[in-house]
Structures are given as structure tokens and as C-alpha cells.
Amino acid sequence: MVSTTFANLTRPGTFLVETTAGYRAPELASFNTVYMVGSSTTGDYGTPTLCTSLEDFSNQFGSSPSEASVKLFFRNDRQGKLFFIRTRIADLFEITLVDITAGAVVITINGTAVSTTLVGDETEAEAIAKYVLAINGSAVASAVTAVSGGTDSVLIRSDNPAVALTVVSVDADLEVDEVTPASLPTASDYIYAIENTFDALGGKNLDQGFLIAPEGFQNLSDATDRLALGTAMENLCADKDFDWMALVDCGPGLTTVAQIQTDGQQYSTPQGHLAFYAPYVIDLEDGVVPPSAAIAGLATRRYRSQGYHQPPAGAQFPVQGVKDVQTRFGNTQQSVLNPLGINLVRFLLNLGVVAWGARTRSSNSFYTFVNTRVILNALNGTLRDAFDYEIFSTVDGFGILFSRIQETARSICRRFWLSGAFYGQSEQEAFACICDRTNNQADDLENGNVLLEVYVAPSPTLEKLLVNTIRVGIGQVESAAAAGQTITN
């Protein structure tokens, strides 16, 4: 190394070279950002746009079905950081079957003719199925999707909301109408915004946080549409380039335990990237609003003061800007829903409206609670960016690079542990980082691969506190307590 360096110096003199040694102390990832997907009358499409207040939102996006949710978010975190993503509404056409006549029927979609041949004795359902099959198997199938609109119609939707759609037919057996929604997007529109906004920007360049779409869940009356939206949200949040958290609302008008149970159990999340909340809340203007924006706001407010290892729930941080919940549930109902990972927002006497649940919809006990998922999200986000300066470094035979990587990871984990995010009385109980020759084989090193293994024990959540009161005789308290009597079940 030294001889190589001197070989590049060709004149007499003193030369100074400044370099670095040891490990760096990377900045810890934050989890104080909220991304809301919705629609509006103005503003940029498909671009996360920072809004710092309701007034700022209205100035940028005009009127919006999401306005009440935006207001609710800022009432719960006045310093909140909200990025709004305006959703386009894709063009939608309906082809209604007027009559069934034998022969070829031509539909022109975006200038391309799509032909369907009928024999004349089909039922309406059979004829519609033929039209759907022909369109989805045609040259324009990459740009549009056709589905049955009922017993006598076909719906044709542009797959890209940014691209105009034209549908024409001169056949007397068909009637063509444009039925593009005037204001409210469809489930496919929300999903398109989710799948095509964030990936294009690259998750690595976006702050980690919560993804919500309260407008969508409130306005999509079909449970399968809400499931599709929630699944798209979970899939994005679970992507390792993101590691976000999706907060999903129950459907509109669901007020019974059975309805909410059925709705909530639709959703699944293997590693806990989705949490489900019900019922809706009543804001200060008597509006009925989905709870996700309030949960996101109280979460970021609590994280700022106590750290993101704390659950977004509890009486310490009640829901602000609301008067009541749409349906008041009691302990009996929550005993049914809570074990299923369905979080209730409740009105509790002398406490007000509170988020009284902090579970994910994961069946894996390692990912039961929202804060466990957020802790791991923040850890993953920190580690993801911590080693950018080590990539394309030579792996030396003295273990110097291994040591630098390992100590960087330990530095990160130590700060998580000291903040209370990891459980243990010592570092050894809370975390372990391994990057040496024991877990890096020669073949992997030859191929440019280095493995760092990080083991962590996230701090558990106090959800249920059992208080055992023991009646003892006069003068026996001290001896009974010393005997360590415990409750038995």
C-alpha cells in the first residue's frame, strides 16, 4: 500500500493526505412522515407534495374529498409532515348490449379495431363474455382492461389514467357511453397511484413513514375494492426498499362487531406492515371521518416526544379534534376483535376518544404490534443507508473492513437500545452484530459479497396489565409479600 502510494509521487517535497479510519456513526432513520393518497380538483398528479397545514393543502389542491382527513391529521400533529398524492381518474367507457345479431361486431378502441363474432343464439351473459375476452386478448390489451359491467354491459378502463381513452362502435347492437367518474377515483385509480408514484422516485430517497388512503376506504363501498387497495398499500410498505407502515380503515357504514370483523379479516400482512382500524370518528364539524389520519397524526406526535418505539395508542395521547366515535364499542366487543388484530378507536369515560389497540394484522407473534414493526422499519432504514461509503471497498485480509462494518452496525444498535427500542439489561441481551470470517465464506468474498448479520430483540408492548390483589390477615402483610405469593390460574 505504502509503496504504491509513493510510486505516484514524482517530485521532492512533503505531501499531505487526509483519510478516515474507524467506523462512522450514521444518522438514525426517522419515522415521522405520512403519505396520503386521495383526489382533488387541482394540484400535481402522482407527486408526493408536502403540506404543512390544512390551509397549505387547500392552497395547493383546492377542494378535495380528503379535506376532513387532512384536517384531522393536523389536529393530531400540528407539526406533522404530510405528503399528499393526487390520484388521476382513468377514462371509463361502458358498452351496453342492445341486441344480439349473428356476425362480426367491431369496437374501435384507441384507433384499433377489435372484432367479435357472434352466432346469434348467445345469451346476454355469453355475448358479454365474448366481448371481454376479445378486448383483453387484442392488440390494445396492454393499454386497457375490460370487465363485465353486469348482465348486459362491458366496462373498458384505461390502464394508465394519464392516457386518454376513446371507444367507438357504429354497430346498432351496441351502445357506447363514457362513464368516467366526475370526482371520486375507482379502486384501480388509487392502486395505480400507489404502484406508480413511489417506485418511480425510489424508496431509498423517501423518508419512511405511514401510508394512508382514508378517502379510498370511505368511498369504496365494495369490500373487494377496499381489499385490493389495502393489499396494494401493504405490498408497497413491505417492500424492503420502503419498510413503511400501512394504516387501513374499515369500510363506510360498518357499525357492528360482525361487520367490522368480516371487513378486518380480509387483510393479511406476513411481517406486520398493515394495521386495521375501526370505527369512524366524529370530528368537530360533525363529519364522519375514517380514523387512519388521526392515528397517523397521534403516532408522529408521540414519536417526536417519546420515540418511535412507543405504540400509537393509549390515554397518554388521545385522539384530538374529535367529539366521539361513530359507534361506541365496549370491553365485550373488543375482547372479540382485539385478538384478531382489529384495532378499535373507543370513547372511554374521563379519557375521551382514544386508540385502544395497536396490533397489526399479522398472525406471526414476532410482528403482533405496530411499534415492533416500526422499530424494525427504522432499523432497516438506518442500516440500508449506513454503508453507502463502504460499497466498492477492498475486502482486506486483516479484517479491517469487516470490523468497520460490524462496529457501524453495533453503533446503530447501541443507540436503538439506549433509546428503549431494544429489550435487555445489557447490549448482549439486546442485540448482536456479526461480520467476520465466521459468516463470510471464501466463495462469497470472491464474488464481491459480504454478509452482516444483525440480531435484535425489539422492546415488547404493555397491552394488558394484570393486578393481583391478595387479602391477608392483620399483621401478615409483610410475611405474605415476602413469601412471594402469585396468582394462579
N, C-alpha and C positions, 0 to 999 in steps of 0.2 A: 504494500500500500504506500509506504513512505517513498520507496524508490520510484514508483510510478509517478507520484506527485512531483518529486524533484525533476523528473525527466521532462516535465512540461515547463520548467523554469529555465529560460535561456540567457539571462543576463545576471550580472552580480547585483547583490542588494538584499534587503530584508523584505520579506513578503508576509502579509498578514492574511490569514484565512479564518473566518468565523464560522463555526459549525455548532451543532447541538448534540447533546448527549443525554442519556436517561430517557424516561418516559414523559409524555405530555399529560396534562390534566385537562381533558376535553370538557367542554361545556355540557352540562346535563340537558337532555331534551325536555321541553316543556309540553304541557298538555292543556293549554288554555285557549284553544281556538275552536270555534263552532262553524260548521259549514251547513247552510240551509238551502235546500233545493225547492224552488217554487216558481210561480209565474207572476208577471206584472205587465203593465201597459207600456212601459218604456225601459230603457237600460240595455246594456250589452247582454247578448245571449252567450250562454256557455262559458262564462268567465267568472271565476271567483272574485267578487268585488267586495272590498272591505267597507263595512258600515259601522259607524261608531255610536249611532243613536237612531231612534225612530225617525227623527227629522232628517238625518243624513240619508237613511234608507228611502224615505219618501222623495227627497230631492233627486235621488239617482234613479229610482224605479217607478215613481208615480204611484198610482193606486195598485193594490195587489191583494189577492185572497190570503196572502201570508202576513198581512199587516198586523193582525191581532197577535200572531205568534212572535213576530219581531218585537212588538211592544212588550210581550210577556217576558221575552228573553232579557231585554234591557232593564225591566223592572226587577229581575232577579240578579242581574250583574250589570251595574251601571258603568263599569269599566270593561265590559265584555268586548271581545273581539269576534265579530260576526262577519263571515263571508257569505254573501248571497249569490246563488247561481240561478240566473233566469233561464227558464225552460222554454224552448221553442215548442210550438204546436204543429205537428205534422199534418199535411193535407190529407183529407179523408174523403173518399167517394163511395157512394152506395149505388149498386146496380140492382134494380128491382126487376124480378121476372114477371112480365105482364102476361105472356102466353108461351106455350111450348110448341114449336113447329119443327118438323124434321128438316135437317140440312145444316149447313155451316153457319155459325154465328160469329161475327168478328167484333172484337173490342179493341180499340186503339188506346194504348197506354204509353204516355210519353213518346208518342210518334211511332211506336212499334205495334204492329198488328198481332193480336193473339186470337187464334181461331179455335172454336169448339164445335164439334159436330154432334148434333142430337138426332136420335132416331124417331122421336116424336111421341113415344109412349112412356117417357120417363115421368116419374112423379116430380113435384117441385123440388123436393129434397135431393133427389138423384141428379136433377139438372143443375142445381146449385153446386153440388159436389163436383160435377164435371167442370164447371166454370172455375172453381177454386183450384182444382188440380191443373187445369190448363194454364192459368195465370202463374201459379207457383212453379210450374215446370217450363216456363217460357224464357225468352231472352231477357225479359225485364225482371226476372225473379230476384236478381241481385239488388234491385232498387226498390221493389215494392213487396208487400205481403198481402195476400188475400185470405180472408176467413169468412165463414158463413155468418151472415148477419141475422139469421133466423130461417124460417121455413121457405121464404121466397126472395131472399136478397143476399148479395155478396158485398162485403166491405173491403175496399182496397186502400191500403195505407202506404204512404211514402216511408221507407225505412230511414231516410235521413230527413229530419224536419227542416233542414236548411235548403232542401231541394224541392222546387215546386212540382206538383203532380198534375197531369192532365189525363182525363179519361173521357173517351168519346165512343159512342156507338150509334149507328144510323138504323140498326135493326129495330123493327116495330115491336119485337118480342121483349125488348129491354128498355128500361127507363133509367137514365143516369142522372144522379144528383150529387152535388158537392155538399158534404155534411161535416166539414171541418168545424170542430168546436170553436165557438167565438172567444172563449176566455179560459176555460179550465182544460189543462192538458189531460191526456189519457195516461194510463199506466206506462205504456210504451214510450211516451214523451219523457216522463220522469226518468225512466230507465236509460233512455238514450243520453240524457244529460249526465247521469251518473257515470255511465260507461265511457263517455267520450269527452268529458271535461277534464277529469283529474289525471287520467293516464297520459293525456297529451302533454300535460305540464310536468309529469314525473313526480311520483310520490316523494322522492328524496328531497325535492325542492319545496315541499309544502309542510307547514307546521302540523304536527299531529294534533288530533282533537276529536270532537264528536261530529257525526254526520246525522242530520235530521231532515225530515221532509213532512212536517205536520200538515201542510196543505194537501199533499197527496193522500195521506191516510184519512183525512177528514172528508175529502170529496170523492174518493173511490168507494162506491157502495158495494162493489163485488169483492168478496173475500179473496178470490183467486187473483184479482188485480193487486190487492194490497200485499198478498204473499209474494207476487212477482217483484213488487217494488222493494219490500223488505229483504228479499233474497239478494237482489242486486246491491243493496246497501251493505249487507253482511259480507258479500263476496269481495267488494272493494275494501272494506275495513280489514278483512282477514288477509288481504294480500300483504306479503312481507315487505313490499316497498312502501306500504302505508302504515299498517298497525294502528288503525283508528278504532273508534267505538261507535256503533250504530244504535241510536235510540228510536225505537219503533212505537208508534201509538196504536191503540185499539181502533177498531172501525167506528164510524159515526152511529149514534143511537144504540150502542150496546150498553145495557144498564143492568143486566142480571149476571149472576155468577156463571151460569151455564153458557151464556153468550160470550162472555169475556174469556172463559176457559177454552171454549172451542176456537175462538179467534187467536188467542195467545199460543196455543199448542200447535198452530200451523208452522211456527217459525222454529228453526234449529240453527245451532251455531257450535260446531265441534270444539272450538277453543275459546268460546265466550265473547265473541266480538259483537254480539247483539243483545240488547236488553229491551224488554217489552213493558209498557206502562198503560195503566187504565185507572180510573175513568177520566173523562174530560173534566176540565176545571171551569169555574165561572169567574170571569175577570171583573174588574171594577166597573166596566161598562155593561155588565150583564151578558156579555158574549160567552158562548160555549166554545172553548179553545182546547185543542189537543195538549197534553201535558209535556211533551218532549222538550219544547223550547224552555219551559220553566225548569225542568230537570237539568238541562244543559247549562242554564244560567246559574242555578244554585251550585252546580258542580264546579264550574270555573271560579265562582266566588269563594267557595270553600278551599279549593286548591291554592288560590292565591294567599290565603291567610294561614292554612294548616298543612298544605302539601297534597299532592295528588294520590297519596296512599290512603286518603280518607274516603269513605263511601259518600256518594251524592245522595244522602238521605239523613233523616233524623230531625229531632226537635231543635237541635242547635242551629240548623239552617232551614227554617220553614220556607214554604213557597210564598213568595211575595207577589203583590199585585193581583191577588185573587180573593174572592169573598167566600167561596165554597167549592165543593165538587159537584159534578152533575148527579152522581149517585153516592150516597153515604153507605159505605160498607163497614161491617163490624168485625170483631175478632173471629167469629164463627166462619164468616165468608173468607177472611184472609187465611184461616187455617187450611182451607181447601186450595186456595190459589198460590200462596207463597211457596209451598214445596214444589210447585210446578214451574217455578221461575217466572211467575207473573207478578209484577210489582204494582202495588196499589198506592195511589195517592189518596190520603184519607183526611177527613176532618176529625180532629181529636179535641175534646173539650179542654179548654185552657191552653192549648198548644196551637190551634188554628189548623191550616191546611199544611200537611207535611208529606214528603215522600217517605212512605213507611215500608220500603222494600228496596233492596239493592242487589238483586240477583240477575244473572244472565240467563239466557235460555239454553245453556249448555248442560248436558247430562253428565259431563265429566266433573268429578268432585274437585279437581285441581283448578277449575275455572268457574266455580259457583258464583262468585261475587264480582260486581263491576269493578271495584277498586283493585282486586287481584289482576284483572285483565289490564287495567290502566297502568299499574305498576310495571307489568311485563312489557306493555307497549312502550312506555317511556324508556325502559332499559334497552329494549331492542332498538329504539330510535337513537339512543345515545351511542350504543355500540356500532350501529350502522355507519355513523359519521366519524367515529373516533379514530379510524385507521387509514383515512384517505392519504395521509402523508407516508404511510408505510408501504402502500401498494407500489410495486416496481422497485423494491429494495432487494439487495442481495441477501440471501439466507446464508449467514456465515456459519462456520463450523464450531464457533466458540459459544454459541447460544446467546449472542448479544441481541439479535433481532427477536428471538423467542422471548427473552427476558423483557425487552421493551414492550412487546405486545401484551405479555402476561401482566406486567406491572401497570400498564394503562388500564386494562380491564379491572384489576384489583382496585385501582384508584377510583374508578367509576362505582364499583360495587360498594366500596367503603363509604362513599358519600350517600348512596342509597340507604345503606344500613344505619348510618348515623342519623339520617332524617326520619327513620322509623319505617321505611318501606320494606325492609327485610327483617325477619324474625330471628332473634338469637341474642344471647348474652355476650357472645364473642364473635369475631369475624369468622372463625372456623365453623361456628354453628349456622351462620347466616349465609355464607357464600364460599365458593371455591373457584379459582380460575386456573386452568391448566393449558400451557402451551410450551411443550418441550419435546425431547426425542421420544418420550414415552407414548405420546399420542400422535406423533408425526413420523410416518414411515418413509423410508428412502424413496420408494416409487412415487409417493405423493409429492415429495420435495422435488424430484426430478421433473415433475410435470407442472411445477410452479404453484403447488397447493400447500397451504399452511392451515392447520386446524387449531382453533382456540375453543376450548370447552368452558362454558360458564354455568356453574350450578348455583341456583339461588332458592331461598325459601321466603316467598313473599309473606308479609305480615297478615295473619288471619283477621277476620272481621267479627266483632261482637254483634251478633244478631239477636241472641236470646240469652237473657240473664236469669238464672235460677237462684232464688234466695231461699235458703233453708233455715227456717226458724225452729228452734228446739226449746221446748218448755222443760225447765228443770226445777227442782225444788229449791227453796230458800237456802242459801249458803252452799249450793252445789254448782254454781255457775263456773267458778274457776276450775274446779276439778273436771267438770264435764267438757269444758273447752280444751283443757289440756289433754284429755283423752282423745280428742280429735274426732268427735262423733260426726258422721257424714250421713247424708240422706241415702236411703236405699230404695230401689225400685223393684 
